[in-house]
Amino acid sequence: KKMSRTEEVNKMTENIYKGILDQFNPSLKNFVTMGKHYEKALTGVTVAAKGYFDALVKLGELASDSQGSKELGDTLFQMAEVHRQIQVQLEDVPNRAPSSWPPTCPASPQASYPPW
């Protein structure tokens, strides 16, 4: 049985869409997987950073109790404050949208990424 022109066009369109989806789906799955790995790593870094900060503060408190190591304690408190400020900035990064959204595609300056 010979297909009509409309059926041929429909079949070609379906094949094109199938080809696009076959290429797109593995990339999308990889993107989701990498996002999960990134989130897990970020959580680990946050937990480690909090432990580091708490230990630094504790050392500062212990050093401040002794007159001979008061200067060391003050330095440790300053380090803890700098670390705290860095951590606050890092935690705020995901909440900030890039100032030039949507970004342009590096391969083609005229093209931009889809809004999704």
N, C-alpha and C positions, 0 to 999 in steps of 0.2 A: 504494500500500500504506500503510495506516494503522499508525503506530508504537504499540506498547503503552505503557502508562504508565511502565513501568520504562525502556524505551528512550528515552522523552521526557526523563525525569529524568537518565539517563546523558548524553544529548546536551546538555542544559542545563548539567550539571556540567562537561562537557568544554569547552563554550564559555566558562564562567566562568573555569576554570583557564587557558585559552588567553588570555583577556583580561588576567588577572593577570600571566601570564608576558610577554605583549607589552609591558606597562607596566613590569615589573620589570627585564627584561633590559637595556634601554638605560641605566637608572640604574646597574645593576651594572657594565656595561661602562665607564661614565663614572667610577664609583668606582675601578675598577682602574686606568684610565688616569691619573686624578688622583693615585693612590697612587704610580704609577711616576714621574710628574713630580715629586712631592714628594720621593721618595727621591733622584732625580737632583739636584734643587736642594740638598738637604741634604748630599749628597756634595760638591757644588761649594763650598758654604759651608765645609765641614770642611777641604777642601784649601786654600782661600783663607785660612782662619783659621790653619792650620799655617804657611803661608808668611809671614803677618803676624807670628806669634809668633817664628819663626826670625829674621826681619829685625830685630825689636825686640831680641831677645837679642844679635844680632851688633852692633847699634848700641850697646847697653849695654856689651858687651865692649870695643869700640873706644873709647868715651868713658871707661871706667874706666882705660884704660892711661895716660891723660894726667891729670896732677894738676889742671890747670885745668878739666877737664870731668868730674871724678870725681863731682861732685854730679849732673850730668846723667845719667851712667851709672847711678848708684844709682836715680834716678827712673825711668829706662827699665826697669831690672830690676823695680822695683815694678809698673810698668805691665804688664810681661810676666807677672808672677805673677798679677795680677788677671785678665788675659786668659786665662791658663791655667785658673784656677778657673772662670771663666765657661764656657769650652769643655768642661771636665769635666762641669759641670752640664747643659749642652746635650746632650752625648752620652748622659747618663744619662736624659734625658726619655723616650725611647721605651721604656726598661726599666721605668719606673714605671707601675703601674696606678693609675687614679684611686681616691681613697679611698672614693668613694661609688659603687662599681660594683655593679650596672648603673645608669647614670644614668636619671633620670626623663625622660619625654618632655615638652618645654616646653609643647606644646599641651594635654596632659592630665596633670596631676600624679599621677593614679592609675595611669596606664599606664607601663610601662617598656619599654625597648628589648629586642628578642629577645636571648637569651644567646649568639648566635653572633657 
